[in-house]
Amino acid sequence: MIFHLDQQTFSYGKRSAHSAGPAALSDISLSIKAGEKVALIGPSGAGKSSLLNLLYHNSPLQSAWCPQDGGLVDSLSVYNNIFSGGLERHSTLYNLVNLLRPFAAPRKEIEVLARQLGLRDKLFTSVDQLSGGQRQRVALGRALYRQQPVFLGDEPVSSLDPLQADELLALVLKQHETAIVSLHNRRLALNHFDRIITLRAGRIVFDGPSAGLTMAHLDAMYEVDASGAE
């Protein structure tokens, strides 16, 4: 068992007897085993990001974390942002020298990864010059370069076109034994994941295998109206 939560409640900021504030997660019981590929779905504000943050902080050393905002350093190049995923594998001196003059071994590794991400020609461009989709691919590259068994992603392909989203999500899942990923795109959830968890208002309202589910089932979980708006 990699993750286990038992009736977990979580809120941001201080909670007290006088002012507890609304809980971001309420009464969450959840177990995730090694090898599972889990999609988190639900409308905005349902608690998906809060749950991923909680899981990451429970097991940071074995997790590659890809947050919704990317967490990139704008003044650094694509190369250095991706390399930052592997900082823990090297000494401080090595990392500082590599920042100024990339070593051959990591450069070769990151060039291969950048090619897979469609970023080969942007390797030494600062990320503040990139589009939203390119920045998201850099964040994915940093998570992949972490080389950990668990991938935790908060809308990691939301800015990509459908073909790129399919291809890069498949790459992420292939390179990680276990993955927990929040998505708004229900088609991706059905096509790539073996288990789906739906959240609403900080609570789990569905947790089961994706086999047998249809888009109609997932739309109903989202409470999608006739116009298709969430």
RAJO-V872972 format. One record per residue. N is the residue number from 1. RES is the residue in one small letter. PSI is psi in whole degrees, -180 to 180 (999 if undefined). Layout:
# RAJO-V872972
N:RES:PSI, N:RES:PSI
This chain:
# RAJO-V872972
1:m:122, 2:i:-44, 3:f:140, 4:h:120, 5:l:136, 6:d:103, 7:q:48, 8:q:132, 9:t:137, 10:f:138, 11:s:157, 12:y:144, 13:g:179, 14:k:142, 15:r:138, 16:s:172, 17:a:-27, 18:h:-31, 19:s:92, 20:a:-31, 21:g:162, 22:p:140, 23:a:136, 24:a:-33, 25:l:138, 26:s:122, 27:d:51, 28:i:119, 29:s:125, 30:l:136, 31:s:136, 32:i:125, 33:k:158, 34:a:137, 35:g:-11, 36:e:145, 37:k:110, 38:v:128, 39:a:133, 40:l:124, 41:i:167, 42:g:158, 43:p:164, 44:s:137, 45:g:6, 46:a:-21, 47:g:8, 48:k:-47, 49:s:-40, 50:s:-41, 51:l:-43, 52:l:-42, 53:n:-42, 54:l:-44, 55:l:-42, 56:y:-45, 57:h:-17, 58:n:-23, 59:s:63, 60:p:-29, 61:l:-24, 62:q:11, 63:s:140, 64:a:116, 65:w:126, 66:c:92, 67:p:164, 68:q:-35, 69:d:1, 70:g:-42, 71:g:30, 72:l:158, 73:v:108, 74:d:-34, 75:s:-10, 76:l:159, 77:s:169, 78:v:-45, 79:y:-51, 80:n:-32, 81:n:-41, 82:i:-43, 83:f:-30, 84:s:-20, 85:g:-20, 86:g:18, 87:l:-37, 88:e:-13, 89:r:-6, 90:h:167, 91:s:165, 92:t:-42, 93:l:-45, 94:y:-46, 95:n:-39, 96:l:-43, 97:v:-43, 98:n:-30, 99:l:-37, 100:l:-39, 101:r:97, 102:p:134, 103:f:156, 104:a:-43, 105:a:-55, 106:p:-33, 107:r:-43, 108:k:-44, 109:e:-44, 110:i:-30, 111:e:-42, 112:v:-46, 113:l:-43, 114:a:-36, 115:r:-42, 116:q:-31, 117:l:-1, 118:g:31, 119:l:15, 120:r:-39, 121:d:-1, 122:k:12, 123:l:-37, 124:f:27, 125:t:137, 126:s:143, 127:v:-15, 128:d:-9, 129:q:4, 130:l:159, 131:s:170, 132:g:-41, 133:g:-39, 134:q:-41, 135:r:-39, 136:q:-36, 137:r:-33, 138:v:-43, 139:a:-39, 140:l:-42, 141:g:-42, 142:r:-43, 143:a:-42, 144:l:-36, 145:y:-12, 146:r:-32, 147:q:51, 148:q:161, 149:p:-20, 150:v:132, 151:f:128, 152:l:115, 153:g:132, 154:d:98, 155:e:54, 156:p:-13, 157:v:20, 158:s:-24, 159:s:6, 160:l:154, 161:d:161, 162:p:-41, 163:l:-46, 164:q:-43, 165:a:-45, 166:d:-49, 167:e:-44, 168:l:-32, 169:l:-40, 170:a:-40, 171:l:-46, 172:v:-46, 173:l:-33, 174:k:-36, 175:q:1, 176:h:132, 177:e:-41, 178:t:142, 179:a:138, 180:i:116, 181:v:130, 182:s:140, 183:l:145, 184:h:-23, 185:n:102, 186:r:-28, 187:r:-43, 188:l:-38, 189:a:-43, 190:l:-38, 191:n:-26, 192:h:-12, 193:f:145, 194:d:-8, 195:r:138, 196:i:131, 197:i:126, 198:t:131, 199:l:149, 200:r:127, 201:a:40, 202:g:11, 203:r:150, 204:i:123, 205:v:-13, 206:f:139, 207:d:108, 208:g:177, 209:p:148, 210:s:-24, 211:a:129, 212:g:-16, 213:l:152, 214:t:170, 215:m:-34, 216:a:-40, 217:h:-47, 218:l:-36, 219:d:-39, 220:a:-36, 221:m:-30, 222:y:-13, 223:e:50, 224:v:131, 225:d:180, 226:a:-26, 227:s:-11, 228:g:4, 229:a:145, 230:e:999
